[in-house]
Amino acid sequence: MVTVKLFATLRKAAGEPGFQSEAGNVAEVLKEAEKRYGDGVKRYLKSCIVLVNGNNIGYLKGKRTKLKDGDEVSLFPPVAGG
């Protein structure tokens, strides 16, 4: 089982701090989040920062990064400010 944590506006849009998943890679986690939470979360997923066990997937294998039991996926939406 993989733990998926949602942060900031993603957490607010989903209405919960995260979920458990049996996804085999990051792409499957993102699809599952989209299916679970709908359009409110979907708009953030395309540009969110994804970490697997604290490592940015950009330095791993991107959305093809494989997941194993006990991994933690953190999803951070883009930040806006002024």
C-alpha positions, -999 to 999 in steps of 0.1 A, spaced: 0 0 0 12 35 -9 4 66 11 -6 96 -9 -4 130 8 -21 161 -6 -10 196 3 -23 232 2 -51 238 -23 -51 202 -34 -60 191 1 -87 218 3 -102 208 -30 -101 171 -21 -116 177 14 -91 153 30 -53 151 36 -47 121 14 -55 85 7 -40 50 4 -34 35 -30 -22 2 -45 -9 20 -76 22 6 -92 36 39 -105 31 77 -102 9 79 -133 -16 55 -117 -16 76 -85 -25 107 -105 -52 89 -124 -66 76 -91 -66 110 -75 -84 125 -106 -110 97 -104 -115 101 -67 -118 138 -65 -130 150 -100 -124 183 -117 -117 202 -85 -84 184 -81 -78 175 -118 -69 210 -127 -40 210 -102 -26 176 -110 -12 185 -144 12 210 -129 18 197 -94 51 188 -79 53 151 -71 77 136 -46 82 99 -39 98 94 -5 110 130 -6 126 128 -41 112 149 -70 101 125 -98 119 148 -122 151 133 -109 137 97 -110 117 83 -139 89 109 -140 54 95 -140 68 61 -148 85 60 -114 76 26 -99 61 24 -64 64 -3 -38 46 -11 -6 53 16 21 62 44 -3 49 79 3 38 101 -26 34 138 -19 15 160 -42 21 198 -41 0 222 -63 16 252 -79 21 281 -56 7 315 -64 13 347 -45 20 383 -47 
